[in-house]
């Protein structure tokens, strides 16, 4: 999202600043998570590479020593198990991020609160990257706890202005009517200019 795009949509500078601030609040934590996971992944790859190098050195220096061969074999199995665990952890984190993204897309006000009501064990990531088993759960939570989601704004409710806005409520017979308040009221009533 760029400021120029928002300006093309007709937003003024204050509105653009508010949108960018809100956008930053949601995007920055995601960027931090991506950076953290990338760093963690690179670190684990380096550890596996270092271990493989150590095993190769041991094998070259071992000769026919059976005890050393058994140790090398055990280290190789440990490395395979560590690599499998790493892949499983990475898949679990990816699944968690996809679920959180889907909850944000469903307009959850508090992703962590809604996530506590979702059985993530019943959700699976398909080969194409889509989530299976989440849509029904989100619908059930929306039905039982709709306050956790942003709803559609209801435009059929009348807007009542109080105070001295000059919109006829303060006995000035419409003289000096506040143009902004009138336009807002007209827009919500569906007769926007």
Residue, then its C-alpha position, 0 to 999 in steps of 0.5 A: x500500500x502506497x500513499x500515492x494509491x490512497x491519494x488517487x482514491x481521494x483521501x486527504x493527507x490526514x486520512x492517508x496518515x491514519x490509514x498508513x498508521x493502522x496498516x503499519x500496526x498490522x504489517x510491522x509485527x508480521x514483518x518482524x515474524x518473517x525476519x525472525x523465522x528467516x533468521x532462525x531458519x538460516x541458523x538451523x541450516x548452518x547448524x545442520x551443515x556444520x554437523x554434516x561437515x563434522x560427520x564427514x571429517x570423522x568418517x575420513x579419519x575413522x578408518x575401520x574403528x567399529x566404535x567410531x563408525x557406530x557413533x557416526x551412524x548414531x550422529x547421522x540418525x540424530x541429524x535426520x531426526x533433527x532435520x525432520x523435527x525442524x521441518x515439522x516445526x516449520x510446517x506448524x509455524x506456517x500453518x499458524x501464520x496462515x490461520x492467523x491471516x485467515x482470521x484477520x481476513x475474517x475481520x477478527x477484532x482480536x486474533x488471539x482471542x478467536x484463535x483460542x476458540x479454534x481447534x487448530x488440530x482439525x485444520x490442515x494445510x493443503x498442497x496448494x497452500x489453502x486451509x481445510x477445516x477452518x471456514x466452518x470453525x470461523x463461521x461457528x465462532x462468528x455465530x456464537x461470539x459475533x462480538x469478536x468480529x467487525x460487523x458491517x456498519x448499519x446505515x439504516x439507523x438514523x444519526x442524531x446530532x446533538x450540540x450546537x451544530x447548526x443542523x436545526x436541533x438548536x432552534x435557529x430554524x436552519x439558519x447557518x446550517x452546518x454543511x459538513x454535518x448535513x453532508x454526513x447525514x445525507x451520505x448515511x441516509x443514502x442520498x450522498x451528493 
